[in-house]
Structure formats: structure tokens, C-alpha cells
Amino acid sequence: MNFQAPKGVSEYLPPRGALFDEVREAFAESARRACYGRVETAVFEETSLFVRGVGESSDVVRKEMYSFNDRGGREITLRPEFTAGVLRAVLEHNLHRGALPVKVFTSGPAFRYERPQAGRYRQFYQFDLEAIGTEDPAVDAETIAVAWDAYAALGLSRLTLLLNSLGDKQCRPVYREALQKFLRALDLDADTRERIEINPLRVLDDKRPEVREQTRNAPVMTDYLCADCKAHHDAVRGLLGGLGIPFTDAPRLVRGLDYYTRTTYEFDHALLGAQSGIGGGGRYDGLSEEIGGPPLPGIGFAVGLDRTVLAIEAERAGADTAAAAGCQVYGVSLGDDAHADVLTLITALRRAGLRADMAFGTRGLKGAMKAADRSGADFAVLIGADERSNGIVRLKDLKTGDQQDVAAAAVTGWLLERLGTK
Ligand code: HAM
């Protein structure tokens, strides 16, 4: 075969796909418990939604979008993130005219033309959650708690929550100017100088030591917050304390998308190296107006599912990460006549809630038993001519090798008794 996946596409195959599912489900479950509702929105949108929503000064819009003209000449972009599209859908379908906040979650692929490396892909997966229509700082804390509890349910412990406030349209411009003034006086390369004029906050995010060194004493937003933003920020910090969620104040935390206001946060994982951000989010109180909607504050986060999978693998190093999703029972037919009986039995076991598979194809008893071992199942069920005529099945414990016959009518109960609680 001459084909490979395009460069930078993140793919999952068994058994790793089970871990991917586990991660997505942990976040969905945490969101459902907080009464967020599932949405599915467009994978591609009008390009201008992202240009106006995510922002012209962001790297995402400037360099990373998968944009094309469709056959009708429309300018289309594959979503580089979910927030703009989710808000577009909420506004389009008038959910914001009902009870507020509108609380929704979704997940799926997103696309950014980035330089691929470990943990950074061009097609990657996010779980995204948004609470739209309230400025209440309690909802800021709620979104963080939903993410925090999902990470905890997945057993992740090497996690740091970084918290910052980016101010609002009153205080941010004042800060921006002060920062620009500071940065313009530094000895920086042409690209960085250009960035000072377009998106000065991003300069604080520069990882190069020579830039870091120079920006060490740069002014930070938290020192410029107006009274309302400061009160909001203090409230969020207090609420997180009350929820027992530890956080680190990160006054230099800058997010890569232009729509953020006030609360911003990131979840960093200690074992992932350069791509350590496994999730991030914040408020976007001006986004609705930016895309032509009414004033409507909002907050949310997106988790990088790929990076969360990598974080789990790093923390569980050596452990069998997908054991929980393995097969429990494996059916083997001795002779063609019994094949249909095995399929019937296996189907009955599945309907009773067990994970069951069987040997397909004609590979003989030896090959079938090898497949049974390889499946990781706890028991093999064997049916041949003798078993059929006697109304029994043979059960083999694949861990101990013990065998015993059980009446065909009783086998589901027998297996459920031993495996049903797993
Ligand atoms: P973001 O920080 O751009 O925020 O992305 C969120 C997460 O997606 C990151 O923390 C990272 O784990 C993952 N991610 C981003 N780019 C890549 C990539 N190229 N490869 C692998 N993983 C990646 C947003 O997207 C916002 N929409 C979050 C949000 C929701 N803010 C408010 N509501």
C-alpha cells in the first residue's frame, strides 16, 4: 500500500483507542453531572467566523488555519477550535433567549497547521465545554472543577492549574500600552518587534531564554486590573479554595486566542515536556458581540484529548492502560456445525452485558485456542458435536487452564456470577 496518513494526524488503534474513549467519557461524565448538555456542531465554518472570533492577531488565524474555497466559492475553514462555532450555534438557534447560562459540551477533531511533534498535531482531538450567558464567578470555578474532577477520575495527579486574569475592555488597553512601552525599549529581533505591535502579550509567552531574561520584569496584567476585574478574579480564587482545587497564580499566562477576557487558566502536566498544556480555557465576554451577537458573557475550556492520553500513559508507565476494555469471554467452535451455536451463545452473553468475542474463520482448534489466549479473555467457551448433543458447553479458565462442563442453559448465569461485576 502506498498511502500514509497526512503528516501530523493523530490516530488511535486498538487497544489505545479504548484509552482515548475512557478519557473522552471521563470529561463527558463530569460535564453531565454538572448538567451540561451535549451538542454537535459544524466541523467546518465560514472562515470569517474564526477570523473575527479567534482573532486576526492570533497565530491560529495568521498561520494555522486549514482554509479553502468550496465548490460554490464559499470561504471555508476546518475548525481550529470549538468555542467560536459553539457560540455561533447557540446564537443561531436562539438558546441564549432561554434560561441562562446555556451549558453545553462537545468533542471531536480540530485542525491547526502546526509543526508536528510529540503532543502537537495538525488533526487533534478536543473535549470542549462552554457556559454562556453569565458573569457569575461561580461559573468560572464550576468549569474548572468539571475539568479538575475528570482529570482526577482518570487518576492523573501530576497536574498544575495555572490561573490568571486578562482584564476586560476597560483595563486591558491600559495594560497593553504599558507592556508595549516596556517591550519597545528591549533589544529584540524584527519578528518579535512586529509582535509587540500586533499582540504584545504573546511576547511574554516566548520560550527563548534571551527573550525570557529581558522580559523578566515586564509589567503584568494582574497589577493593572480595574476594580470589577480584580473583584471577579479574587472571587474565583476564593471559590477554588473552597472547592479544594489547588492553583498557581500565573500572572504571565497568555492564551493563544484573542477572545479571552478576565479569567484564564491552563492545566499543565509535569511529564509531557514541551507540549505540557493538556487543557486550557477562560472567559470570552466580548466574543458574542465580535461575531455579531448581543452582549453575552461566556466561559469554557477545551481539553487536548491526545495530550491527556499521553499524560495518562506517562503516569501509568508500564501498567496495562487498556485492560478494563478487554474481552472477557471467547467462543470457540469444534467443527463447523457448532459455529452458529457459538455465535448464538456469544450474542446472548453480550446482551447480558459481558464483553465477548469468538474465533472466526477456519483455523482449527489449536489456532482458535491461541486466539482465545491472545484475546486476554478470562474464559473460553467451547462447543462441539458432543456438547451440542448433551446440551452443555465446556468452559476453560484461560488463566488457570481448569476446564469444566456447564449446562448450556446455565452458562450465562455462571459467567455473569464470575465476571459480571468487572
Ligand atoms: P487552546 O489552548 O488553543 O484553547 O486548546 C486547548 C487544548 O487543546 C490545549 O491545552 C492542548 O491540550 C490542545 N491542543 C491545542 N492545539 C493542539 C495541537 N496542535 N495538537 C494537540 N493538542 C492541541 C482552545 O482551543 C479554546 N477554544 C479553549 C476554550 C474553550 N476557551 C474557552 N472555551
Residues whose N, C-alpha, C, O or C-beta is under 5 A from the ligand:
A	BS01	HAM	E81 F82 T83 R112 E114 G119 R120 Y121 F124 L129 G277 I278 G279 G280 G281 G282 I299 G300 F301 A302 V303 G304 D306 R307
